[in-house]
Amino acid sequence: MWVLRAAVTIEQQHLRRQPGLMKKPPRRWMNWTIAVLAGIVLGAFIGLGPPNLFTKADLIGYAVCHRIESHSFEIGSREFPLCARCTGTFLGALTGLFGQVVVLRRRREAEFPPAYILAILIGFIGLMGFDGLNSYLTMIPGAPYLYEPQQWLRLTTGALNGLALISILLPLVNYSLWKTPSPQRTIKGLGNLLVLLLMEAAMVGGVLSGWPPLLYPLALASALGVLTMLTLVNTVIVLLLTGWENQYSNWREAIPALLLGMTVALLQVGVIDLLRYAFTGTLKGGLPGLDV
C-alpha cells in the first residue's frame, strides 16, 4: 500500500506542475445537481413504494437476498427483510463500521490491517462460504453434506463475513475520499479485532434473543446495512470514474460524493427488484426451486 501511495503522490506532484491536467473537484452547480437527483430518487423510493417502513426494508433485502422463508428469522409471524446469513452479513458490516469509526475512532485511516489480521478476516469470508455451500447441498436431493444447517450458524458466519468485508472496504473509502488520508491501519492488532468481535457477538446475541422490541430495530438496521455497503462501494467507484478522489477535507465537503453513491445504490435496488419480480412474479421472497 505504501508503494502505491508513493507512486500516486509522485504522479500528483508531477501533474500539479502541468496546469490543466489535474481533474478538479465538482463545481457548486454540480453539487446542487447531485443533491436534486438524490432527492428525486429517494423521494420516489419513499413515495412510490409501499407506505410501510418494514415493507420498504423488504424491497431493499429483495435486491440482494434470496429471502427463503425457512432460512430467515421471524418477529412473531413477520419475516426479517433478509435471510439469516444476509442479516448477519449486513448487520455485521454495519456493526463493524460503527466499531471502527466510532469506538476505535478510525476516521481517516487508509491502511489495511496487518497481514495476519487480513488472513483472519479472509478466513471469516471462507468460513461463511463453507457453511453456505454445506447449506446449499442440503437442498439438493441425494447430495452429501457434513452437518445440518442451523440458523445461529448462518447468522454467526454471516456476521464474521460482514466484519471482514467492511474492514477491507473502509480503508479504500478513506483513501479515495480524503485529501490527507491517515497512513494508519484501521485495525491495528488483535486487541482491536477482539473489540470488534465482542460487538459482533452482542449483535448476534440480540438477534438470537428473540426479544421483539430489539428485533424490530435490528431487522430494519439490516436493510440499512445493505444501503450503507452499496453506498460506500458506489462512492468509491464514482470517485475513481470521475477523478474526484482525494478532494475532500471534511464530511460536509464529501456529502455530494456520498449522495451520488447512495443514489446509484437506490437505483440498483430498484432495477434488481423489477428484474427479479419479472422473473419470479412475486416480491415476497424465495426463488423457484429454492423455496424449501
N, C-alpha and C positions, 0 to 999 in steps of 0.2 A: 504493500500500500504506500509506503514512504517513497518508493521509487516512482510510482505513478504520480504521487503528489508533486515530487520534484520536477518530473517531466512537464506536468501541467503548469507549474509555476514558471518554469523557464519559457514555455511557449507563450504564456500570457504576457510576460515581460517583453518578449520579442514582438508580440502583436501591439502592445502599447506604444512601441516605438514607431509603429506604422499606422498613422491615423486612418480611420475608416474600416480597418479590418476587424476590430473587436465588435461583436454584436452588443447593442445597447439594450438596457432593460426596457420593458414595455412602457410606453408613454401613458400619461394620465387618462387620455381618451380610451386607450386600450384597456386600462384597469376598469373604467366605468362600463365598457362593453362587456367585459368578463362578468362583472357584478350583475348586469342586467340579464345576461344569458343564464347565469346561475340561478337568478331569481325566477326566471321563466320556467326552467327545468324543475326546480324544487317546487314551485307553485303548482306545476302540472302534476307532479307526483302526489302532492298533498291534496289538491283539489279534484283531480280526475280519478284518483284511485278510491278504494273503499274507505269510508269515514273512520272505521275502527282502527285504532293505533296498532293493535295486535295483528290485524289482517294486513296492514301495511308492512309490518315486520315479516309476515308470512311471504309477501311478494319479494322482499329482499332475500329471504332464505331460499325461495323457489329458484332464484337465479344461480345459486352456487351449490345447492344440496339436493340429493335425491328425495329427501323428506319421506322416507319409508316409515310408515306409522309404527311398525314393530321395532324399529331401531331408534325411536325417539322417546324422550321423556314427555310426561304429561303433567299439567296442572289441573287436577280434577279430571275432567274429560277433554281438556284443551291441550292439543299437541303443541310442543315447542316449535318455533319458526324453523329450527334446524335439527337435524338428527343428532344423536348423542355425540358422535365423533366430531361433527362440524361445530356443534355447540362448544365442545372442548377446545377446538382449534381457534375459533374466533373470540370466545371469551378468554382463552389463554393468551392470544395475541394482545387483546385489549388490556388484560391484567399485566402482561409483560411490558407493554408500553407505559402504563401508569407507574409500574415499579421502577423502570429505568429513568423516566423523565422526572417523576415527582419524588419518589422515595430515594433513589440513588442520585438524583439531580444531574442526570446526563442530558444537558440541554443542547449542546452543540458538538458533542464528542463524535468524531467521524472515523475512528479506527475500529476495526473489527476486534472481537475478543481474542485473547491469546489462542495459539493453535490447539492446545489441549482442551480449552473450553469449546472451541469450534468443533472439535472432534466429538465432544459430549453432545453438543446441540445437533450435529448431523446424526448422531446415534439416536436421538429422540425422534427425528424425522423417520429414520429407518424402522424404529420400533413401532410407530404408528402404521407405517406401510405394511409391516409384517402382520400386525393384528388385523389390519383391513383386508389383507389377502386371505388370511385364515377365515375371517368372517364371510368373505365373498364365496369361498369354497363350500361353505355350509349350505349355500343356496343352490348349488349345482348337484343334482341327484347323482349319488354314487361317487362323488369327488372326495378324495381323502383330505382330512383336516386334523389339526393337532388337538384342539380343545373347543369346548362350546363357547361361543361369544357371550360376553357379559356387557351390560350397559355401562357399569362402572369402569370397565377396562377400556371401552370405546371412549368414554369421556376423559379418562386419565391420559391415555396415549394421545388423544386429540389436544389436550391442554399442553402437554410437553411439545407437541409439534407446533402449536401456536406460539409458544415461548421461543422456540428455535427460529421460526420464521421472522418474528418481529425483531429478534436480536440480530439477525442478518440484514434486515431491511432498514432499521433505524440509522446505522452509520451511513448508508447510501443516501438516505433522505437528508441527513445533516451535511454530508459532503456536497450534495447537489444544491442545497438551499443557500447556505451562508457564505458571505464574503470572506469571513475568517473562521472557518470551522476549527474546532479544537483538535489538536493532534493527540488526543487521549482516547483510551478504549472505553466503549460503552459498558462492557462487563470486564472488570479488571482482574478478577480471580475467583476462586472457589467461594470465598465469603459472599461476594456479590451474587453469584449464582445461587447460593443457598437461600439468600433473602428472597430472590425471585421464585424459587421453588416452593418456599413456605407460603408465599402469596398465592401461587397456583394451587397448592394443596387446600388453602382456605376456600378458594373459589370452587374447587371440585366438591369439597365438603358441603358448601352451601347448596349446590345443585342436588347432591345426593340426600340432603336432609329432608327434601320433600315438603318443606315449610312454605305454603302458598305466598305469604307476604314477602318472602325472599325470592321465590321462584319467578314471580311476575317481573320484577326489575332485572333479574338475571336473564330471563328469556328475551326481553327487549334489548338488553345490553349485547346479547349475542348477535342480533341483527345490526346493532350499531358497530360491532366489531367488524362485520362484513364491509360496511360502508367505509369504516376507517382504513382498513387494509387496502381496499380498492382505491380510495382517495390517495393514500401515500404512494402506492405503486404508480398510479397515473400521474401524480405530480412529478415524480422523478422522470417519467417518460416525456411529459410535456416540457420540462426544463431542458432535457437533452435535445429534443427535437427543435425547440425554438431558440436555443442558445442563451436562455435566460438563467442558466445555472450560475451559482456563486455571485448573485446580485443583491442579496438582501442582508440587512443589518439587524433586523428585529422581526418579530412575528407580525406586527402591523404591516410592514412592507411586504411580507410574504403572503398576506391574505389573498391577493388576486391569483397567485400560482396555486394555492391550496383550493380556492374556489373553482378554478378550472379543472383541477384534478377531481374534485367532488362532482362537478357537472358531468365529466366523462364517465365517472363511476355510476351515476344515476342513469345515464343513457345506456350504459352497458346492461344494467339491471333490467331496464325496460325492454331492450331489444331481446335479451335472452329469455325473459318471461314470455314475450309474444311468440318467439320461435318455439319455445317448449310447449306453450299452450296449443299452437298449431299442430304440434307433433302428438301430444297426449290428449288434447281435448279437455283438460282439467287444470285448475290452479290449486287443487287440494294437495297434491303431492304424490310421490311414488312414480315409478316408471314401468312401462309394460314389461312383464316378465320378471320384475324385481319387487313387486308389491306384496312380498310374503314376510 
